[in-house]
């Protein structure tokens, strides 16, 4: 019983500490339903952006690795060159996914307060 109690207590303390800013909120400001729908749309769009970028990145990485394995199996002497080019390509593909993540974060977080409070 105590084995499962320790992670639960740590999680509940963490949640209580993270909810402290909500308790410090001003009472005069309320939710604005007109801009709330814009915020919901921003969440949906940012989720779609990161989903499509991750899916496209995974497909491109799989194709790059598959082609590299074929190339190395056909010509083992060129393995170091192919390996370098594959790693460079994988890094560039992954940076595109990270850029999509940044765009999604910017869409949601730039005017966070303007969506909810008036």
N, CA, C and O of each residue as an XYZ file, in Angstrom:
472
protein
N       0.818     -1.193      0.000
C       0.000      0.000      0.000
C       0.862      1.258      0.000
O       0.586      2.200     -0.743
N       1.891      1.278      0.817
C       2.754      2.455      0.906
C       3.544      2.663     -0.379
O       3.947      3.782     -0.695
N       3.763      1.576     -1.119
C       4.505      1.663     -2.365
C       3.738      2.510     -3.388
O       4.352      3.245     -4.162
N       2.433      2.416     -3.397
C       1.611      3.181     -4.330
C       1.205      4.534     -3.764
O       0.769      5.405     -4.517
N       1.335      4.725     -2.494
C       0.927      5.968     -1.854
C       1.930      7.097     -2.103
O       1.527      8.252     -2.244
N       3.205      6.790     -2.157
C       4.235      7.821     -2.320
C       4.096      8.553     -3.665
O       4.097      9.784     -3.662
N       3.976      7.860     -4.827
C       3.802      8.608     -6.085
C       2.502      9.414     -6.113
O       2.455     10.502     -6.688
N       1.459      8.885     -5.499
C       0.193      9.607     -5.451
C       0.325     10.892     -4.648
O      -0.203     11.931     -5.045
N       1.009     10.829     -3.546
C       1.204     12.021     -2.714
C       2.077     13.051     -3.432
O       1.800     14.248     -3.367
N       3.110     12.601     -4.102
C       3.968     13.526     -4.843
C       3.177     14.201     -5.952
O       3.311     15.405     -6.168
N       2.354     13.433     -6.653
C       1.527     13.994     -7.714
C       0.523     14.997     -7.172
O       0.336     16.062     -7.761
N      -0.128     14.676     -6.057
C      -1.111     15.606     -5.514
C      -0.453     16.883     -4.990
O      -1.023     17.963     -5.143
N       0.711     16.793     -4.387
C       1.423     17.998     -3.942
C       1.822     18.848     -5.150
O       1.704     20.073     -5.120
N       2.291     18.193     -6.204
C       2.662     18.904     -7.431
C       1.445     19.613     -8.032
O       1.554     20.767     -8.447
N       0.304     18.953     -8.085
C      -0.900     19.576     -8.631
C      -1.374     20.751     -7.769
O      -1.822     21.769     -8.297
N      -1.278     20.612     -6.478
C      -1.672     21.714     -5.591
C      -0.753     22.915     -5.799
O      -1.222     24.051     -5.864
N       0.544     22.671     -5.903
C       1.477     23.772     -6.115
C       1.280     24.436     -7.471
O       1.408     25.654     -7.590
N       0.966     23.639     -8.502
C       0.777     24.203     -9.827
C      -0.546     24.962     -9.953
O      -0.691     25.795    -10.847
N      -1.506     24.688     -9.074
C      -2.789     25.390     -9.141
C      -2.798     26.670     -8.314
O      -3.812     27.367     -8.282
N      -1.718     26.990     -7.660
C      -1.654     28.209     -6.849
C      -1.934     29.483     -7.644
O      -2.647     30.345     -7.131
N      -1.415     29.660     -8.874
C      -1.729     30.892     -9.605
C      -3.225     31.057     -9.887
O      -3.703     32.185    -10.006
N      -3.958     29.975     -9.995
C      -5.397     30.092    -10.205
C      -6.090     30.705     -8.999
O      -7.078     31.424     -9.145
N      -5.579     30.425     -7.821
C      -6.175     30.975     -6.619
C      -5.850     32.456     -6.450
O      -6.551     33.165     -5.728
N      -4.803     32.923     -7.102
C      -4.404     34.324     -6.994
C      -5.050     35.197     -8.064
O      -4.702     36.372     -8.186
N      -5.966     34.658     -8.826
C      -6.611     35.383     -9.908
C      -7.550     36.464     -9.379
O      -8.144     36.315     -8.310
N      -7.677     37.543    -10.132
C      -8.606     38.602     -9.751
C     -10.031     38.135     -9.984
O     -10.295     37.389    -10.927
N     -10.952     38.568     -9.134
C     -12.331     38.094     -9.248
C     -13.154     38.897    -10.240
O     -14.208     38.423    -10.664
N     -12.727     40.077    -10.627
C     -13.513     40.913    -11.525
C     -13.474     40.467    -12.973
O     -14.358     40.827    -13.750
N     -12.486     39.702    -13.347
C     -12.345     39.286    -14.737
C     -13.050     37.955    -14.948
O     -12.927     37.037    -14.137
N     -13.782     37.864    -16.035
C     -14.533     36.646    -16.321
C     -14.225     36.152    -17.717
O     -13.529     36.810    -18.490
N     -14.750     34.993    -18.024
C     -14.565     34.374    -19.329
C     -15.378     35.127    -20.377
O     -16.549     35.433    -20.152
N     -14.772     35.423    -21.504
C     -15.447     36.096    -22.600
C     -15.827     35.051    -23.650
O     -14.931     34.489    -24.280
N     -17.119     34.766    -23.868
C     -17.498     33.692    -24.791
C     -17.174     33.989    -26.241
O     -16.987     33.055    -27.021
N     -17.100     35.262    -26.638
C     -16.801     35.576    -28.034
C     -15.370     35.202    -28.391
O     -15.121     34.609    -29.441
N     -14.444     35.545    -27.530
C     -13.051     35.202    -27.813
C     -12.723     33.792    -27.349
O     -11.681     33.256    -27.724
N     -13.576     33.181    -26.549
C     -13.354     31.795    -26.134
C     -13.426     30.846    -27.305
O     -12.683     29.866    -27.362
N     -14.334     31.134    -28.263
C     -14.416     30.271    -29.442
C     -13.165     30.415    -30.299
O     -12.723     29.453    -30.926
N     -12.594     31.622    -30.327
C     -11.336     31.818    -31.048
C     -10.215     31.013    -30.405
O      -9.364     30.453    -31.097
N     -10.222     30.961    -29.077
C      -9.207     30.182    -28.378
C      -9.371     28.692    -28.674
O      -8.379     27.990    -28.870
N     -10.606     28.206    -28.708
C     -10.840     26.801    -29.041
C     -10.358     26.495    -30.454
O      -9.757     25.448    -30.697
N     -10.619     27.403    -31.375
C     -10.154     27.218    -32.747
C      -8.628     27.216    -32.801
O      -8.040     26.437    -33.551
N      -7.980     28.080    -32.017
C      -6.514     28.119    -31.986
C      -5.943     26.811    -31.463
O      -4.917     26.342    -31.953
N      -6.600     26.216    -30.468
C      -6.129     24.923    -29.948
C      -6.271     23.839    -31.003
O      -5.376     23.010    -31.164
N      -7.386     23.836    -31.723
C      -7.601     22.827    -32.757
C      -6.587     22.988    -33.886
O      -6.025     22.001    -34.363
N      -6.353     24.222    -34.313
C      -5.401     24.469    -35.397
C      -3.988     24.093    -34.980
O      -3.260     23.469    -35.752
N      -3.593     24.465    -33.770
C      -2.234     24.124    -33.337
C      -2.071     22.618    -33.181
O      -1.009     22.076    -33.488
N      -3.112     21.937    -32.706
C      -3.049     20.480    -32.631
C      -2.933     19.842    -34.006
O      -2.201     18.869    -34.185
N      -3.655     20.387    -34.975
C      -3.575     19.858    -36.338
C      -2.198     20.105    -36.946
O      -1.667     19.245    -37.650
N      -1.622     21.261    -36.680
C      -0.296     21.580    -37.215
C       0.742     20.593    -36.700
O       1.511     20.032    -37.481
N       0.766     20.383    -35.403
C       1.793     19.502    -34.846
C       1.545     18.053    -35.231
O       2.495     17.288    -35.400
N       0.265     17.658    -35.375
C      -0.036     16.284    -35.788
C       0.432     16.031    -37.211
O       1.086     15.023    -37.482
N       0.105     16.932    -38.113
C       0.531     16.759    -39.505
C       2.053     16.811    -39.637
O       2.636     16.043    -40.402
N       2.690     17.702    -38.904
C       4.151     17.798    -38.985
C       4.820     16.539    -38.442
O       5.797     16.058    -39.017
N       4.303     16.004    -37.344
C       4.894     14.789    -36.778
C       4.680     13.596    -37.704
O       5.581     12.775    -37.874
N       3.497     13.494    -38.301
C       3.223     12.384    -39.211
C       4.096     12.476    -40.463
O       4.672     11.479    -40.898
N       4.192     13.679    -41.040
C       5.024     13.850    -42.232
C       6.500     13.613    -41.909
O       7.221     13.005    -42.700
N       6.944     14.090    -40.757
C       8.335     13.866    -40.357
C       8.644     12.397    -40.160
O       9.711     11.925    -40.553
N       7.716     11.667    -39.552
C       7.939     10.231    -39.337
C       8.000      9.479    -40.657
O       8.839      8.596    -40.833
N       7.113      9.827    -41.589
C       7.145      9.164    -42.897
C       8.432      9.472    -43.656
O       9.021      8.586    -44.273
N       8.863     10.722    -43.609
C      10.104     11.095    -44.303
C      11.319     10.432    -43.674
O      12.229     10.002    -44.383
N      11.340     10.344    -42.353
C      12.460      9.679    -41.691
C      12.486      8.194    -42.023
O      13.559      7.627    -42.231
N      11.318      7.556    -42.076
C      11.273      6.134    -42.418
C      11.770      5.902    -43.836
O      12.515      4.954    -44.085
N      11.365      6.756    -44.764
C      11.819      6.623    -46.155
C      13.324      6.860    -46.265
O      14.004      6.160    -47.016
N      13.848      7.830    -45.533
C      15.284      8.123    -45.583
C      16.089      6.956    -45.025
O      17.109      6.582    -45.604
N      15.656      6.383    -43.926
C      16.384      5.257    -43.335
C      16.303      4.038    -44.237
O      17.283      3.311    -44.396
N      15.137      3.812    -44.826
C      14.970      2.675    -45.733
C      15.886      2.808    -46.949
O      16.545      1.846    -47.344
N      15.923      3.983    -47.529
C      16.792      4.199    -48.693
C      18.268      4.082    -48.322
O      19.067      3.577    -49.111
N      18.632      4.540    -47.143
C      20.024      4.434    -46.707
C      20.416      2.976    -46.507
O      21.520      2.578    -46.880
N      19.533      2.180    -45.927
C      19.833      0.751    -45.748
C      19.994      0.054    -47.089
O      20.866     -0.799    -47.251
N      19.147      0.419    -48.055
C      19.290     -0.158    -49.394
C      20.624      0.239    -50.022
O      21.315     -0.595    -50.607
N      20.977      1.512    -49.898
C      22.223      1.986    -50.485
C      23.445      1.338    -49.848
O      24.401      1.003    -50.547
N      23.425      1.158    -48.542
C      24.554      0.527    -47.853
C      24.637     -0.948    -48.227
O      25.733     -1.490    -48.367
N      23.485     -1.604    -48.390
C      23.529     -3.021    -48.757
C      24.024     -3.222    -50.187
O      24.626     -4.252    -50.489
N      23.785     -2.270    -51.056
C      24.269     -2.375    -52.435
C      25.754     -2.052    -52.535
O      26.477     -2.682    -53.308
N      26.213     -1.075    -51.758
C      27.609     -0.660    -51.835
C      28.134     -0.427    -50.416
O      28.092      0.698    -49.919
N      28.628     -1.485    -49.760
C      29.088     -1.337    -48.374
C      30.279     -0.389    -48.210
O      30.505      0.133    -47.118
N      31.032     -0.164    -49.270
C      32.200      0.717    -49.161
C      31.791      2.175    -48.946
O      32.557      2.958    -48.383
N      30.608      2.536    -49.386
C      30.169      3.932    -49.236
C      29.342      4.147    -47.970
O      28.663      5.166    -47.842
N      29.391      3.209    -47.044
C      28.596      3.291    -45.816
C      28.873      4.556    -44.990
O      27.918      5.169    -44.513
N      30.126      4.974    -44.800
C      30.345      6.192    -43.997
C      29.724      7.442    -44.617
O      29.177      8.283    -43.904
N      29.807      7.564    -45.939
C      29.235      8.731    -46.603
C      27.708      8.712    -46.522
O      27.076      9.733    -46.252
N      27.132      7.542    -46.758
C      25.671      7.428    -46.693
C      25.189      7.681    -45.267
O      24.174      8.347    -45.063
N      25.910      7.155    -44.286
C      25.517      7.344    -42.890
C      25.531      8.832    -42.514
O      24.620      9.314    -41.842
N      26.559      9.545    -42.947
C      26.637     10.978    -42.662
C      25.479     11.730    -43.300
O      24.855     12.577    -42.660
N      25.191     11.419    -44.566
C      24.106     12.117    -45.256
C      22.744     11.785    -44.652
O      21.862     12.643    -44.601
N      22.568     10.550    -44.197
C      21.298     10.178    -43.569
C      21.131     10.919    -42.244
O      20.053     11.440    -41.958
N      22.179     10.968    -41.443
C      22.083     11.681    -40.173
C      21.813     13.170    -40.387
O      21.024     13.769    -39.657
N      22.459     13.762    -41.373
C      22.205     15.167    -41.687
C      20.758     15.364    -42.128
O      20.100     16.314    -41.703
N      20.268     14.476    -42.973
C      18.881     14.565    -43.423
C      17.893     14.382    -42.288
O      16.888     15.090    -42.223
N      18.168     13.433    -41.384
C      17.272     13.215    -40.247
C      17.238     14.425    -39.320
O      16.191     14.770    -38.773
N      18.387     15.061    -39.150
C      18.431     16.271    -38.314
C      17.588     17.374    -38.950
O      16.841     18.060    -38.252
N      17.701     17.551    -40.257
C      16.926     18.596    -40.926
C      15.429     18.293    -40.890
O      14.621     19.205    -40.716
N      15.054     17.029    -41.052
C      13.638     16.657    -40.973
C      13.112     16.927    -39.568
O      12.005     17.441    -39.407
N      13.889     16.589    -38.565
C      13.437     16.784    -37.187
C      13.335     18.266    -36.833
O      12.470     18.652    -36.047
N      14.209     19.102    -37.403
C      14.087     20.533    -37.130
C      12.806     21.104    -37.715
O      12.236     22.036    -37.147
N      12.343     20.570    -38.831
C      11.067     21.033    -39.373
C       9.922     20.704    -38.425
O       9.000     21.503    -38.265
N       9.975     19.537    -37.796
C       8.937     19.173    -36.828
C       9.025     20.083    -35.605
O       7.994     20.476    -35.058
N      10.221     20.418    -35.172
C      10.382     21.321    -34.030
C       9.878     22.722    -34.375
O       9.275     23.386    -33.532
N      10.121     23.181    -35.614
C       9.579     24.472    -36.035
C       8.055     24.454    -36.003
O       7.435     25.439    -35.600
N       7.444     23.351    -36.420
C       5.980     23.243    -36.358
C       5.499     23.287    -34.913
O       4.452     23.869    -34.628
N       6.248     22.680    -34.001
C       5.895     22.751    -32.585
C       5.954     24.182    -32.078
O       5.071     24.608    -31.334
N       6.976     24.931    -32.464
C       7.081     26.325    -32.055
C       5.914     27.148    -32.608
O       5.362     27.997    -31.909
N       5.548     26.894    -33.853
C       4.417     27.620    -34.443
C       3.143     27.303    -33.681
O       2.344     28.199    -33.411
N       2.943     26.036    -33.330
C       1.752     25.659    -32.568
C       1.743     26.327    -31.198
O       0.694     26.776    -30.736
N       2.896     26.395    -30.547
C       2.971     27.056    -29.243
C       2.688     28.550    -29.391
O       1.998     29.132    -28.554
N       3.211     29.170    -30.441
C       2.960     30.595    -30.649
C       1.481     30.864    -30.897
O       0.938     31.849    -30.395
N       0.831     30.006    -31.661
C      -0.591     30.207    -31.948
C      -1.393     30.201    -30.655
O      -2.292     31.023    -30.476
N      -1.077     29.292    -29.766
C      -1.858     29.176    -28.535
C      -1.447     30.213    -27.498
O      -2.311     30.760    -26.813
N      -0.166     30.498    -27.361
C       0.309     31.252    -26.211
C       0.530     32.746    -26.426
O       0.710     33.463    -25.443
N       0.526     33.242    -27.631
C       0.874     34.649    -27.837
C      -0.073     35.573    -27.087
O       0.379     36.455    -26.357
N      -1.377     35.387    -27.254
C      -2.326     36.272    -26.591
C      -3.222     35.478    -25.654
O      -4.447     35.575    -25.720
N      -2.616     34.708    -24.800
C      -3.354     33.836    -23.885
C      -4.351     34.623    -23.037
O      -5.511     34.225    -22.922
N      -3.922     35.718    -22.453
C      -4.786     36.501    -21.592
C      -5.915     37.190    -22.333
O      -6.994     37.382    -21.773
N      -5.685     37.569    -23.589
C      -6.722     38.245    -24.353
C      -7.864     37.319    -24.749
O      -8.966     37.785    -25.036
N      -7.616     36.026    -24.768
C      -8.682     35.098    -25.130
C      -9.697     34.969    -24.008
O     -10.901     34.923    -24.262
N      -9.223     34.911    -22.766
C     -10.099     34.631    -21.649
C     -10.608     35.867    -20.932
O     -11.757     35.899    -20.490
N      -9.778     36.875    -20.813
C     -10.115     37.974    -19.928
C     -10.421     39.236    -20.729
O      -9.836     39.484    -21.784
N     -11.313     39.991    -20.223
C     -11.650     41.243    -20.894
C     -11.562     42.398    -19.924
O     -11.812     43.543    -20.303
